Amino acid sequence: MSKTMRTNRLREELMSKNLLLIPGPVAVAESVLSAMAKPMVDHRGPAFRAVLERCTSRLKPIFGTTSDVVILGGAGTNGLESAVSSLFSAGDKILACPIGVFGQRLAAIAKTWGLDVELLETPWGQALDPARLAARLQADAKFEIKGILLTHNETSTGCQNDMAALARAIGNHPASVVVDSVSGLAASRFAMDEWQFDVVVTASQKALAVPPGLAMVAVSKRAWERMALAKGPAFALDLRKAREFADLGQTPWTPPVSVGFALDVALEQYEAEGAEQVWRRHDRTAVAIRAAAKALGLEVYSSEAAHSPTVVAMKVPEGIEAAAVQRTLREQYGVVISGGQKELKGKIFRIGTMGDVLQAEMLGALAIFGLALNQHGHRADPAAGVRAALASFAEDTQPALA
Ligand SMILES: *Cc1c(COP(=O)(O)O)cnc(C)c1O
């Protein structure tokens, strides 16, 4: 092997220790990662049944439901498609309420399954206005709308909807409510039963801080009844089939068993840390990152009432090439952040708060972020961001870690 090849390999190995600050997949704790090194078990045997049962019972309070939670192998998108395809029939009128890229994707799934999709659009950077949703539903006097598609936390814009307010806006309208909470669930209070949502979807690689591979879908009693009557075709993502097998402590198809082991440990630790502490941890990190952005002269993209606790989006300053800044961060410093998606490409940076990241690591990353911006021509004190974030963390006197 040549010297250059060896050096490159060494460099790659060194760089494999990245500070991963994207909004999923996120940094996973050693204790959770090492659970994945356990030997394989029979996915239809007692050991894995116990894993699924423990996970399901710990997930219910996180969703805020006493109804069922089914665990599916696959990405969050699989969970969303399972919800849409199992619950609705072709031709059903659906009101999709996207506030960004992921909301559009949910609407696209519904269109793909032949549903009659109406969009209630919101300018990006804002949350869905509950009054507009209420007005649209009040105009639906004959209850023609059979489904409402909502995003809890819109990862592409760093916005979070006020789900309690949206639940009030829906009121007694009988439409089934499907919620994408892939990047929201577990990072703030969620009350599925209280808010009368029908299907809520999340995934392992976001706030639960587990590697990717599992989707988790909570289903209300009313949704099961409606699914029994739905006429859509479904096979691998059929939630009814998933429920049948969940009752036996199994999944219909072979799941990523090792990710199941990881989820089991992560949920045990979630419970030990305490939900409220986890919510606070995400929130204070988001507050600190927003403070850093402002101090660096970067405008926070989300509007004041819509800030997400799991991802902060900030505008790329005029004349700065976002991709170049990200490349410097990654290649020179091992810090990985996200840019914008679709029409926001090159326009925003996104930094996630989810995952196993210490305050010290976040502060270091924000210092480096200031430095990289500076290297690429941004005229602001590179240390202003980290100073503001430090002050923000310091204002909070409670211990940072459980
Ligand atoms: C990450 C994410 C998804 C998609 O998850 P995949 O696992 O990539 O399919 C869907 N919705 C939101 C809001 C997300 O953040």
Ligand as a Chemical Component Dictionary entry (heavy atoms), coordinates in Angstrom:
data_LIG
# 
_chem_comp.id                   LIG 
_chem_comp.type                 NON-POLYMER 
_chem_comp.pdbx_formal_charge   0 
_chem_comp.three_letter_code    LIG 
# 
loop_
_chem_comp_atom.comp_id 
_chem_comp_atom.atom_id 
_chem_comp_atom.alt_atom_id 
_chem_comp_atom.type_symbol 
_chem_comp_atom.charge 
_chem_comp_atom.model_Cartn_x 
_chem_comp_atom.model_Cartn_y 
_chem_comp_atom.model_Cartn_z 
_chem_comp_atom.pdbx_ordinal 
LIG C1 C1 C 0 -36.872 12.142 8.626 1  
LIG C2 C2 C 0 -38.296 12.473 8.371 2  
LIG C3 C3 C 0 -39.134 11.658 7.580 3  
LIG C4 C4 C 0 -38.645 10.517 6.786 4  
LIG O1 O1 O 0 -37.999 9.574  7.470 5  
LIG P1 P1 P 0 -37.289 8.410  6.610 6  
LIG O2 O2 O 0 -36.893 7.474  7.700 7  
LIG O3 O3 O 0 -36.133 9.062  5.908 8  
LIG O4 O4 O 0 -38.273 7.860  5.679 9  
LIG C5 C5 C 0 -40.459 11.998 7.461 10 
LIG N1 N1 N 0 -40.951 13.082 8.059 11 
LIG C6 C6 C 0 -40.195 13.897 8.805 12 
LIG C7 C7 C 0 -40.825 15.083 9.425 13 
LIG C8 C8 C 0 -38.843 13.610 8.982 14 
LIG O5 O5 O 0 -38.080 14.432 9.716 15 
# 
loop_
_chem_comp_bond.comp_id 
_chem_comp_bond.atom_id_1 
_chem_comp_bond.atom_id_2 
_chem_comp_bond.value_order 
_chem_comp_bond.pdbx_ordinal 
LIG C1 C2 SING 1  
LIG C2 C3 SING 2  
LIG C2 C8 DOUB 3  
LIG C3 C4 SING 4  
LIG C3 C5 DOUB 5  
LIG C4 O1 SING 6  
LIG O1 P1 SING 7  
LIG P1 O2 DOUB 8  
LIG P1 O3 SING 9  
LIG P1 O4 SING 10 
LIG C5 N1 SING 11 
LIG N1 C6 DOUB 12 
LIG C6 C7 SING 13 
LIG C6 C8 SING 14 
LIG C8 O5 SING 15 
# 
